[in-house]
Amino acid sequence: MQPLLTRRDELIAQLAKGQTYDIAIVGGGATGLGVALDAAARGFRVVLVESHDFAKGTSSRATKLVHGGVRYLAQGNISLVREALHERTTLLHNAPHLAQPLPFIMPSYQWWETPFYGIGLKMYDALAGRAGLGHTEFLNREQTLRGLPTARTQGLRGGVKYWDGQFNDARLALALARSAASRGALLLNYCRAADLLHAQGKVTGLLCEDTVTGQQYPIHAACVVNAAGVWVDELRQKDGAAHGGDGRRPTRPMVAPSQGVHIVVDREFLGGDVALMVPKTADGRVLFAVPWLGKVILGTTDTPREDLAREPLPFKEEVDFILNESARYLQKAPTRADVKSVWVGLRPLVKPQDDDGDGTKGISREHTVRVSRSGLVTVTGGKWTTYRAMAEDVLERCAERNLLEKRPKGVTTQLKLIGADIDAARIRSICLPPGLHSYGDEQEWVAGLPGAQTPLCDGLSEAMVRFAARHEYAVTVEDVLARRSRLLFLDAQLAGSLAQRVGDILRQETGLDPHTEDFEALARHYLHLPQ
Ligand SMILES: Cc1cc2nc3c(=O)[nH]c(=O)nc-3n(C[C@H](O)[C@H](O)[C@H](O)COP(=O)(O)OP(=O)(O)OC[C@H]3O[C@@H](n4cnc5c(N)ncnc54)[C@H](O)[C@@H]3O)c2cc1C
């Protein structure tokens, strides 16, 4: 299928028509995009606005695991794990070019670790049932080193191998956006929901601002979904102020953000295509070393934060923690000089409270859907892996509250995402450096654009930048180098050095300011390690 064009002036012209939508969604991360696709696939008229770029928030900063959550199993949260395992299979099936199985090994240095964690992981297998990706295996020392050739050998007894998945989060977000657009949804990046529209105490839409031009547009919709991640409270408070202007108490925040840091180093630190999992670090956390797009991701942390910075900086203790823990498990300890990129994501943890109407906690899940008195539907929490099930929950709640017509769910279970219509033989591992294969069945379209033979660096051609501008909503250098290509996350210095060339191509394509200098500053930010 020919890729849709994403010319900004045409998208804005469509928005300016002032059509009334069935559902308007705020936030173009995993959650909002999942809702947009499900709603569009059920035939609703859908609009989604994203204040920055799709997946600019938490959804490009995951550890890249499509997982059931071994941790939740340890907490006894069986239904959550079972659902996530089920969703894992669905995602791997619907986007095989972007989400794939990955083996993990937990190396054991104590005699009890292999049986203790092995039994837990056998339960993980049992819960997965037919959705399992491979059997958990008990490994001896030699087998462990075959999978993890760079694991510390001193005191190594063996290990446990199990299976989960990994994915390219920002490109998956784009695939969701474009799949929704191909079903008639209107999606706009760089459009901020500045306010809500109310009539007779009910939310009737929103006022959005094109942040490129400053122009404002009202959007009228029967149902408004606030999927703004850690930023959901901004709209909730506006909603509360609008319908609670009679002196009622202000809307209390729902989200308590917690940040997670990832450090990227060269592939040699891990050696193979197997991830290393440390189930319990010195201070009781989980640590991963994941092979991803030709590099290794080390992380993550879990540190409460007060502010909601768009580009939070890591704390010194977090960087120290990741490097020190990695050093305990790897033969060659990565140092600060080895860091290619460091990035921080904010988890939208939901506070255990209910202060606005008939809120309910997400049914047996870690995400929460709340509907305010005025009918504003807020969804946050959860994880990338379960975005599809979350979207179904949201639409269920909207129907229960008569905000949307009830239409059967399950329409996205077998829905192949853009790029997924590709023979298994042509699919390349996500462990490998990025390249044309990242585009799945759209490779020929990219290869047919001007500049296909002009590489900017390994895995990124001039044609890919043009494709990003023409078909993937890219406006700025950051959109291209952070989320269409993942270079900022893999090698921030190299990404910074390409900013001018990418900016020139983008300007030719879109006529808009690609914010080249802003990106150069951001690339320095992704190399900054607090001392
Ligand atoms: C460190 C870390 C590691 C993780 N690892 C994994 C993992 O390996 N696997 C997994 O399954 N999950 C993982 N997760 C969880 C997962 O990444 C999140 O659950 C998911 O990305 C949240 O998506 P979201 O759409 O709710 O939020 P976001 O991605 O933050 O999206 C919200 C969007 O709303 C936009 N927005 C905000 N205000 C407005 C406004 N006024 N108008 C318009 N738009 C607005 C923002 O710009 C943002 O793009 C991880 C999370 C963290 C923090």
The ligand as a MOL file (V3000), in Angstrom:
LIG
                    3D

  0  0  0     0  0            999 V3000
M  V30 BEGIN CTAB
M  V30 COUNTS 53 58 0 0 0
M  V30 BEGIN ATOM
M  V30 1 C 12.3460 4.1560 32.4230 0
M  V30 2 C 11.1550 3.4510 31.8620 0
M  V30 3 C 11.2860 2.2020 31.2730 0
M  V30 4 C 10.1830 1.5480 30.7540 0
M  V30 5 N 10.3530 0.3550 30.1420 0
M  V30 6 C 9.2910 -0.2990 29.6320 0
M  V30 7 C 9.4840 -1.5230 28.9360 0
M  V30 8 O 10.6100 -1.9920 28.7460 0
M  V30 9 N 8.3820 -2.1490 28.4690 0
M  V30 10 C 7.1170 -1.6490 28.6370 0
M  V30 11 O 6.1670 -2.2990 28.2260 0
M  V30 12 N 6.9140 -0.4670 29.2610 0
M  V30 13 C 7.9760 0.2270 29.7410 0
M  V30 14 N 7.8020 1.4400 30.3480 0
M  V30 15 C 6.4550 1.9980 30.4480 0
M  V30 16 C 6.0240 2.7050 29.1630 0
M  V30 17 O 7.1080 3.3450 28.5360 0
M  V30 18 C 4.9310 3.7050 29.4830 0
M  V30 19 O 3.9120 3.0530 30.1790 0
M  V30 20 C 4.3070 4.3300 28.2440 0
M  V30 21 O 5.2900 4.7960 27.3620 0
M  V30 22 C 3.4090 5.4850 28.6570 0
M  V30 23 O 2.8360 6.0120 27.5070 0
M  V30 24 P 1.8560 7.2390 27.5740 0
M  V30 25 O 1.2950 7.4270 26.2210 0
M  V30 26 O 0.8750 7.0550 28.6750 0
M  V30 27 O 2.7640 8.4770 28.0010 0
M  V30 28 P 3.7310 9.3360 27.0790 0
M  V30 29 O 4.5130 8.5100 26.1690 0
M  V30 30 O 4.4900 10.2600 27.9690 0
M  V30 31 O 2.7340 10.1740 26.1710 0
M  V30 32 C 2.0060 11.2670 26.6350 0
M  V30 33 C 2.0570 12.3200 25.5530 0
M  V30 34 O 1.1510 13.3800 25.8670 0
M  V30 35 C 1.6930 14.5650 25.3420 0
M  V30 36 N 1.0340 15.7050 25.9910 0
M  V30 37 C 1.1840 16.1250 27.2680 0
M  V30 38 N 0.4080 17.2020 27.4880 0
M  V30 39 C -0.2350 17.4680 26.3160 0
M  V30 40 C -1.1660 18.4780 25.9020 0
M  V30 41 N -1.5990 19.4290 26.7300 0
M  V30 42 N -1.6120 18.4620 24.6230 0
M  V30 43 C -1.1830 17.4920 23.7620 0
M  V30 44 N -0.3000 16.5260 24.1000 0
M  V30 45 C 0.1620 16.5060 25.3670 0
M  V30 46 C 3.1770 14.4310 25.6630 0
M  V30 47 O 3.9640 15.2680 24.8570 0
M  V30 48 C 3.4450 12.9500 25.4330 0
M  V30 49 O 3.9490 12.6960 24.1410 0
M  V30 50 C 8.9040 2.1320 30.8560 0
M  V30 51 C 8.7570 3.3970 31.4450 0
M  V30 52 C 9.8840 4.0540 31.9330 0
M  V30 53 C 9.7380 5.4120 32.5260 0
M  V30 END ATOM
M  V30 BEGIN BOND
M  V30 1 1 1 2
M  V30 2 1 2 3
M  V30 3 2 2 52
M  V30 4 2 3 4
M  V30 5 1 4 5
M  V30 6 1 4 50
M  V30 7 2 5 6
M  V30 8 1 6 7
M  V30 9 1 6 13
M  V30 10 2 7 8
M  V30 11 1 7 9
M  V30 12 1 9 10
M  V30 13 2 10 11
M  V30 14 1 10 12
M  V30 15 2 12 13
M  V30 16 1 13 14
M  V30 17 1 14 15
M  V30 18 1 14 50
M  V30 19 1 15 16
M  V30 20 1 16 17
M  V30 21 1 16 18
M  V30 22 1 18 19
M  V30 23 1 18 20
M  V30 24 1 20 21
M  V30 25 1 20 22
M  V30 26 1 22 23
M  V30 27 1 23 24
M  V30 28 2 24 25
M  V30 29 1 24 26
M  V30 30 1 24 27
M  V30 31 1 27 28
M  V30 32 2 28 29
M  V30 33 1 28 30
M  V30 34 1 28 31
M  V30 35 1 31 32
M  V30 36 1 32 33
M  V30 37 1 33 34
M  V30 38 1 33 48
M  V30 39 1 34 35
M  V30 40 1 35 36
M  V30 41 1 35 46
M  V30 42 1 36 37
M  V30 43 1 36 45
M  V30 44 2 37 38
M  V30 45 1 38 39
M  V30 46 1 39 40
M  V30 47 2 39 45
M  V30 48 1 40 41
M  V30 49 2 40 42
M  V30 50 1 42 43
M  V30 51 2 43 44
M  V30 52 1 44 45
M  V30 53 1 46 47
M  V30 54 1 46 48
M  V30 55 1 48 49
M  V30 56 2 50 51
M  V30 57 1 51 52
M  V30 58 1 52 53
M  V30 END BOND
M  V30 END CTAB
M  END
